[in-house]
Amino acid sequence: MQMPVVVGLEPAGNYHRVLAHRLIDAGFTVRLIASMALARTRETLHNRWDKNDPKDAQVILHMLGIGATMVYQDPLAAGISDLQELSKTHEVVSKPRPSSGTDY
């Protein structure tokens, strides 16, 4: 009997979106691991704050095992890609801009 494969991803910019989309197309279950939750769990398990990929992989496996994940919603499949892009654009234009030194 084959067990289903569950893939855990930490969101990294937009890179995880293409990978997650392809994995879902191939029939895998994709779960997201929040970056802050990953950092806090890594700190708790290893009693250190330093980050490295092998350690993060172990922590992601642990978080998958205890169910500390989020369901990945593919923006294209869910029909929310336009809303997501609008939200990201709002974030960029809402950030304070560095002052040029002259105020008018």
Secondary structure, 3 states (H helix, E strand, C coil): CCCCCEEEECCCCCHHHHHHHHHHHCCCEEEECCHHHHHHHHHHHHCCCCCCHHHHHHHHHHHHHHCCCEECCCHHHHCCHHHHHHHHHHHHHHCCCCCCCCCC
